[in-house]
Structures are given as structure tokens and as C-alpha cells.
Amino acid sequence: MKTQISVIGCGWLGLPLAKTLVHKGYTVHGSTTSKEKFKTLSNFKINPFLIVLNVLDLTGNTTEFLAGSETVIINIPPGLRKNPTKDHVAEIRHLMHAIEVSAVKHVLYISSTSVFKNTTDFPIITAETEPNATSDTSKQLIAIEKMLQANPNFKTTILRFGGLINEERHPAKFLSGRTQVSNPEAPINLIHKTDCIQIILSLIEQSIWGVTLNAAFPLHSTKKNYYSNYCKQHNLAVPNFNSSEESKGKIIDSSTLVQLLNYTFSMEL
């Protein structure tokens, strides 16, 4: 019998993920920050809850939202681009305390490969590599990862995705026609939304908890070659790249995830 799962954040990735979980037979509680989205969630048989994370506290009925769930998926971006001074660690800490007093056994935290620095030697980043990025967003993500993993009340799996894409949301469309695009020789580290959902589902169904994994499609051609070719193939204006400065980047190695889950990426880039 399938268990109940609470999904924190039913947005671009969280909503199709919640829909997939429902299709697979799970009971799903889905959070949103907008009551206007309740009808959408209900139409997909997702039980909707209004949950808003704040620095000082949580808004919403988190007790009911978490009640009956063995697993919680936290899928909320830090949001520091819109609010550079926000303390996202404090927000997640309030959520963590709510999870502590529930019956939740497992937490899946969706993080990012941005926790690793880009450097000129393009290091290979494995699941064992220690995060070392220094941006405000990266430092907060690193702090949240450590905080959740150190909590003895539940087991946490950290899943760090590369750049998320699908047909509608592709960085080539943003870069198309731009000039002086930086880091032309840097390797790409992208992953399709379909693979993101399937990897999350595999982790849950194989009950893989207490691990840290990186996930990016195992194709790492240069930024210049990849985006130039993509734009040509899709009749988009090819971007112009700035080669005057040495490129910085990294290579995300997903082999630990592939071996652990016996996973095959389904979507080509």
C-alpha cells in the first residue's frame, strides 16, 4: 500500500512531481502560497494547503499538512534574487521544527549544484565533494543541508540538481541573441524536469534515505558549443560569447546516483 507524502512547494517542478506521485498511487498533500491555486491542486487530486514560510514563523496549518505523511519533499528555492537579505535558513528551521513533532520519518531536500564553486580548472564534482561556494544563496543552501542532515528525528536525503530545463523553460531562449556571454568554455550541467521527477520517484520507491546525491545529465560539452548548436537547431539567434577572460565552471558527476538507483537518464538535452 502506498504511503502519504507532503510536498512543500507545488510550483514548476513540485506540481508535476505531485501529479506523478498521485498517479503512482500515493496520497499527496501539496503546499502553495496562494489560495487561488487550491482549485488546480484539487483538480489533480492533490490535497491543498496554504503554507507560507517566514523568517519569524510558519503561516498555515502545518500540523494537518504533515499529519499522516511518512515523507516530506522540500522543494523551495531560497528566493534571494528577489529578496537578497532574506534569511532562508531561518525559514527552513521553522519548517524543520514542525517536521520534528510530526510522524515524518524521511525528508528529501531539493538543493542545487550551485553549492560548488566554478573554477578555471573545471573540477569534477562527485557525491563526496565538499560544498565550497561562497555566494549568499550557496552558503544558505549549504547551511540548510547540514542542518537537516544533523537532525536525529528523521533521515534526510539531499538531492542537488544541475540547471533544470524543459522544452518551455530552456536557458538557450534566454541567451539567444545576447552579446558578451561569459564562460564560453565552461562545461554545461543541465537536467530535464522529467528526469528530476523520475529520480525523486526512484529515491522514494527504493527508500534511499540519509544520502547526498548530485544529478545532472552526463553530457558536458562547452557552453558555447551547446547553446550555439541548440539555437541553430531551433531557429534562434545565436548568442555571442566573450572569450577575453578565462572561463570558470565545473563538471557534475552523477555516477553515484546512477549506480545507486540503477538509473538511466531518459531525456536528451
N, C-alpha and C positions, 0 to 999 in steps of 0.2 A: 504494500500500500504506500502511495506517495505521501510525503510529509508536506507541511506548510512552510512557505518561505516568505519572508518580508523583504521587499526590495525598496531601499532608500534611494529615491531619485528616479522617477519614471520619465526621463527625457529622451534624448536622441538615441541613446543606447539602452537605457533602462526600460523604456516602454516595449520595444520589440523583444527584449530579453524576457520581460514579464509575460508577454503574449506566448512566447515559446514555452515557458515553464507551465503555463496553463494548458497549452496544447499537449504537453507531456504528462499531464495528469496531476500536477501539483496544485494545491490551493495557494493562491498568491495574494498577499497584502501589499499594495503599492502606495508609496507616498508621493505627494505632489505639494507644491507650494501655492497652488491655485485651485479654488473650488470649481472654477469653470472647466477644469479637466476631469472632474468626477464622472461626468457622463461618458467621456471617452474611455476611461478605465473600466467603468461598469459594463460598457458595451463589449469589452473583450474579456469579461468575467474576472476582472481584477478587482478585488475589494479595495476601494479608495479611502485614503486617509490624508487629512491635511496635517502635514508635519513640517515645521519651519525651524531650521537651526539658527540660533542666535548666539552671540558671544556670552550673554548672561544666562541664558536658559534655553529650553526647548518649548516650542509652541505646538500644541496638539495633543491628542490622546495617545501618547506613546505606549502606555500600558496595554491598551486594546490592540494597537498596531502590532506589538510584539507577541501578544498572548497567543500561545499555541504553535509558534514558529520554532523550529529547531535550528534554522539557518537564517542569517541576515546578510544581505548583499548591500554593501555601502558603495554607492556609485554617484558621488557628489564631487564635482570639480571644486578646487579651492576658491575660485572666483576673485582672485587678487587683481586681475586685469581691470575689472570694474571698480573694485574697492581695494587699492593697494595696501591699505593699513589694516585690513581685516585680520583677526586672529582666528584662522580656520581651525587651528589645533584646539582652541577652547571650545569651538562649536562641536567638534567630534568628541571631545572629552565629555560633554554633557550627554551626547548620544551614547557613548560607551557606558556611562554610569546607569543609564536607563536599561541598556542591554544586560548589565551585571545583575540587576534584580529581577530579570525575566528568566524564562526557562531555556533561553537560547544556548545552544552548545557550540555552534560554529559561526564564524564571521568570515566573509570574503570581502576583502577591501580592494577596490579597483584603484590602483595607483598608476604611475607613469614612468616611462624610461627617462624622463627628464630629470630624475634624481641622480643621473650620472652626467658628469662634465663632458663637454665636447672639447677635444684637444686636437692638435695638429698631427699627432701620430695615429689617430683613428683606433683607439684601443678596442679590443674585443671584450664585450661586456657579457659575462656569464651570470648564472643564478647565484654564484658565490661572490661576485664582485661587490665590494662595499660601496654604497652610495657616497658621492663626493661633490655633488653640485652645490652651488653657493647662492643661487638666486633665492629671493624670499619665498616664492612658491615651492621650489625644490626643498628648501630647508623645512618648510611646514609639512610637506608630504613625508619627508624622512622622519620627522618627529612623530607624526601620526602612525606610520608603520611600526616604529619601535614601541609606541605606547600601546597599541592594540596587541602586538605580539607578546608583550610583557604581562598582559592581563591574564591571571590564572583562572578566571571564571569561565573562559571559553577558549577554543582553539581558533587561531586566525591564520588564514592563508592570504598572502599578499600577491596580487596579480598585476604586474606592471606592463601596460600596453605601450607599444610604439604609437606612431601617429595614426589615429583612427580615420578610415576613409570608407566611402561607398560611392556609388555612381553619381549621386546627387551632391555629395559633400566631398570634394576632392581638391587638395591643395593646388593642383595644376590650374584649376579655374581661377584661383586667387592670384597665382603667379603669372598667368597669361598676359603677355604684353608689357609686363613690368620691366624696368631697366635697373641695372646695377644690383641684381640679386646676389646676395652674399653666399659664400661657401660652395662654389660650384663643384668642387672635387669631393665634397663630403659624401659618405655613404647614406643612402636612404634607409629608414627603418619604419616601414608602414605596415598596417594590418587592416584587413577589411572587417567591417562590422559583423558580417556573417560568421567569420572565424572567431571573433571575440565572443559572440553568443555561444557558439559550439564549444569553445574552450571552457567557458563558465559552466555550461551544462555538463561537460565531461568531468570537471572537478567535483561537482555536486554528486553526480551519479556514481562516480568512483570513490567518493568520500575521501578526497585528498585534502587533509587539513594540517595546519602547522608548518606549511612550506612557503617559500618565496620563489616566484617564477617570473621570467621575462617572456614577453610574447610579441614577436614581430615576424613578418613573412621573411623566409630565408633567401631574399634577393636584396643585394646591397650595391646595386650599380650607383654611379655617381649622381648627385642631384642634377647636374647639368644634363647628362645623357638621358636620365629617366624623364625629367619634366619636358625636355625638348622633344623627345620622341612621343610622349603622351600628347602633347599639344598638337604636333603634326598629325597624329593618327585621329584626333578628334576635331580637326579643323579649327584649332585655337591659335591665337597669336603666340609665337614662341617667345619666351622671356629672354632678356639679355642679362648675362651674368658678369659679375665683377671679379676678375681674376687677379687684380692688383695686390690683394692680400692673401696670405696663406689660409687655406680652408681649414676649418675645425669641425670635427664630427666624432662619431663612434660607430661601432658595429654591434648591434644587439644580437646575441647568440641565444636562440630559443631551443637549443638541442636538449636541455634538461627537461623542459616541458614536453617536447616531442617524445622523448623516451619514457617519461613517467606516465603520460596519458596514452601512449601509443597513438599519437595524433598525427594526422595528415592535413595540411592546410588545403582548404577546398577552393578558395578564391584567389585567382591570379591577380596581380597588380596591373 
